[in-house]
Amino acid sequence: MDTSEEIRRASIELAKEDMHFSAAHFTIFSANRRENLHGHNFFVEARADGAIDANGLCFDYTLLKDRLRALCDSLDETLLIAAQSPHLQIQERGDEIVVAFADETLRFSRRDVTFLPIRNVSVEELAHWFTDILTNDESFASLPVETLTVRLSSGPGQWAETTWQSTAACANGPGDRL
């Protein structure tokens, strides 16, 4: 008689209606070409993969849901600026943010701006930002998640997806993206 137990795995997908944010941005295409300022209703989904434990759960995914909602709330109704863009020069002048791009000077109220440590405000960079924030959270590190995939949409039919894999699931090292 075989006493070894099969390791059962599952994927938990989180795509709740309240995992969204409305934000303004502009995508930069080159040193002298960018989109006009505009906004989107962004939607975020996450999929976490892991082994099912003795209680019949992969993990308590309340933490992941709460963190996704909090991140969405932090971006909601703001103008997203890529703080690491090599094409932007950003200055804070009192209550005003002054952004120089090519031959343009853009001025915004400080209270409306959220700076993100990304190179561009694109669905690709935003998906990576969400993944990085989630996987570097101390609480997340305690979860037995093998892979985490984040999908971010700027509208119907337009998504970016990024995947992180844990050290235990990947020989390349901790926190590797696939």
N, C-alpha and C positions, 0 to 999 in steps of 0.2 A: 504494500500500500504506500502510495506517495504522500508524504506528510508536508511537502513544501506547498506553500500557498502562492497562488498567482497574484502578482501585484496588479491591482486594478487602477486604471488612470481615468481621469475625466478632465474636461475643459469647462471652466465656469465663464460664461459670457455675461458681461454687464453692459446693458444698453438701455438705460432708463431715460425717460422723457426729460428729467431734470438735469441730465448730464450734458448741458449745453451752455453756450455763452454767446452773447452778441457783442461784436467788437469791430472797430474800424482799424484799417491798416492800409499800407501800400507795399507791394512787392517790388523789389529792386531787381532789374534784369541785367544791368551793367553799370559802369561808373557814371553814365550820363542818361540812363533810361530807366524810368520807373512807371508803375501804374499811378493813376489818380487815386487820391484818398477815397476809400469806399468801405462798406461794411458787409459783414456776413453774419448769419446765424450758424455758428459752428456747433457740431455735435461730436461727442467723444464716446468711444466704446472701448472696452478692455476685455481681453480674454486671458485667463490665467490657467495654466495646465499644471497638474500635479497628481500625486498618488492619493487614492482614497484611503483614509485611515480607518481604524477599528470602529469609529463612531459613524462611519458612512459619509464622511465629509472630506473634501480636499483640504480645506482650511476655513476659518471664519472670514468670509469675504465682506463682512460689514466694514472692516477697516478700509478695504480697497474702494468700496462704494462711497464711503464718507470722504475719503481723500480726493477722489475724482470730483465729487460735488464741490468741495472746498476750493479746488484749483479752478474749476469753472467759475465759481462765484468771484474769485479774485481777479478774473479777466473780464467779467461781464460789464458791459456798457463803458468800456475804456478804449483808448487808442493805443494799439500795440506798436511799440518801437523796438527794432532790432538793435540792441545796445552794442553788439559785436560786429556790426556791419562795417567793412573797411571803406564803404562809400558814404557814410554819414559822419558829420561832425556835430556833436551834441553838446549844447551848453544849457545850464540852468541859470536863469537870471531872475531871481526872486520867485514869483509865482508863475513864471513863464518858462517854457522850454523852447529853445531855438535850435532848429535842425537845419544844417546846411547840407545840400545835396547838389552836386554839379554846380550850376549857376543859379540855383534856387535857395531861398531862405523861407523856411516854414516855421510858423509860430503857433504854439499850443498852450493852453492853460495847464499848469502842472497837475492840477487835480484830475484832469481827464486822461493822463498818460500813464501807461504801465510799461516800464522798460523790461525787456526779457533778455537773458544772456544767450542770444541766438544771433546768427549772421544775417537772417532774412526772415520776414514774417510771411512764411509759406506754410502750406499744410504739412510738408515734409519736416520742416524745422519745428513746428508746433507739436507734431506727433512725437518727435525725439525729445522735446522739452518735457512733455507729460511723462514719457517713459523714464527719463533721467530723474525727475523729481520723485516719482513713485518708487523707483528701485533704490534710490539713495536714502529713503526714509528709514529711520531706525526701526520703526514698527514693522515695515515691510520685510526687513531683513530677518525677522523672527518667523515669518511665514514659510511653510514648505512649498513655495511656488517654484516650479522648474523653469517655466517660460512665461513671459508676460508679453502680450501683443496689444499695442494701442493703435486704434484707428481714429483718425480725425477727419471730419468732413467740413467743407466750406459751403456745401449745398448738395442737393440731390445729384448723385452720380459722380461726385468728385471727392476722392478719399486719398489719404496717405496712411501707410501702415508701417510700424516699426516693431521689431521683436527683440526682447532681451532674454538671455538665457543664464540661469544660475551656474555657479561654479560646479555644483554637483552634476548638472546636466550637460556641461560643456567642458571640454578639455583645454579650451583656449584661455581660460582664466575667468576671474570673477566679473560679473556684470557685463558680459560680452553681448554685443548686438549681432544679430544674424544678418 
